[in-house]
Amino acid sequence: MKLAMMAVNPKLYSHTRLVEAAEARGHEIQVINTLRCYMNIASRRPEVWYNGEKLPRFDAVIPRIGASVTYYGTAVLRQFEMQGVFPLNESVAIGRSRDKLRSMQLLARDGIGLPVTLFAHDPKQTEEVLKLAGGAPMVIKLLEGTQGIGVVLADTDRSAKSVIEAFRGAGVNILVQEFIKEAGGTDIRALVVGGKVVAAMKRTGAEGEFRSNLHRGGSAAQVKISPEERSTAIRAAKTMGLNVCGVDMLRSNHGPVVMEVNSSPGLEGVEKATGLDIAGKIIDFIERTAKEGKTRTKGRG
């Protein structure tokens, strides 16, 4: 197969592993810097150009689109979809998962466990929001934050009010969520590929850190998840419409709650924690599934 991978940094562990896995299976794979692509949006002749040349037709494209380039990255991916190229994850699904508020609304619609989550615009509603959230401690998140950046734990109602008012005064959008104390600073990352959980790890935050992100000094270990956690991860991936994703869950007193669904999950932590060839499983899925024009978003907005 002729594959393309959209990635700004080809040297990241996840990207080198996907290239290795593809080449080990006899596929040709080209890594394309997403931001250096440009598009000819011509009627019935969609083209993607790169470094002064029109790109050839690929059998499938692997989008590894960073959060900071979501808008342009999904536009390039849509152009491939318009050509009938099979996307590992579709542009609409990636956009859906990157919008924290939209993703929470969709997960709630489908009855998937979530922490109590509130969203408001008017700073005058702060007192009401705090009351509905159940009071401090609570977590306040920037909608645009990634890798634990822009996530604040407020220990008291007074500090929560100050943080909310500061964020709103800066004109940024935030979510207010209940703090799942019983999770103990750990979360579960379940890797879903093709509607199945292929690996799971428990991430533990660094000492004194409530965020468990590996980018913030957390550690990871293989974990056995419950049938309910497995089902929750699979349903969350389906709700987002993602073929491949990482589903982050907390173990609460009332069952697993989903914190985020990541459309470009890192592979280093989970491969090292589990010893599994996740990159190979992703390429295997493409081999089984990729067909020209097989995208629900072809021809739609």
Buried (B, 14 or more C-beta within 10 A) or exposed (E): BEBBBBBBEBEBBBBBBBBBBBEEBEBEBBBBEBEEBEBEEEEEEBBBBBEEEEBEEBBBBBBBBBBEBBEBBBBBBBBBBBBBBBBBBBBBBBBBBBBBEBBBEBBBEEEBBBBBBBBBEEBEBBEEBBEBBEEBBBBBBBBBBBBBBBBBBBEEBEBBBEBBEBBBEEEEBBBBBBBBEEBEBBBBBBBBBBEEBBBBBBBBBBEEBBBBBBEBEBBBEBBEBEEEBBBBBBBBBEBBBBBBBBBBBBBBEEEBBBBBBBBBBBBBBBBBBBEBBBBBBBBBBBBEEBEEEBBEBBEEE
